[in-house]
Amino acid sequence: MVQAGRRWQRTLFPWLLEFGFAQCKSDPCVFTMTKSIDGEQHRLTLGCYDDDLFTLYTHDGAGSLYETFVEALNHRWNVEDEGPVSDLLNVDITADESSVSLSQEKYIAHLVSTYLPDG
């Protein structure tokens, strides 16, 4: 199954580019798109890790770039939106209206207990 992620990316990445995303030069698994909708700039950033997609967006709801993307993605593949992300790759994620915070406190505690059990 090591190849499954690569096969998925070979199918997904061309579709994302055709949809209008730009692929990040510094990380080919990150895609961005900005579009003006009703006079507002909607921005969508997408990260792909194996078969998981992580999406950041400025607007949601009917008619938003995010909603249009999710509908198109769901039309092409049967995907499941698991809701707001709380952790990704051992990084805890918390967000509010104006900021996103990242923490690896739990992961660090796990490493310490594993490799330094006596503290």
Secondary structure as UniProt FT lines:
FT   TURN            2..3
FT   HELIX           4..19
FT   STRAND          22..23
FT   TURN            28..29
FT   STRAND          30..37
FT   TURN            38..39
FT   STRAND          40..49
FT   TURN            50..51
FT   STRAND          52..57
FT   TURN            62..63
FT   HELIX           65..76
FT   STRAND          87..88
FT   TURN            89..90
FT   STRAND          91..95
FT   STRAND          100..103
FT   HELIX           105..115
FT   TURN            117..118
//
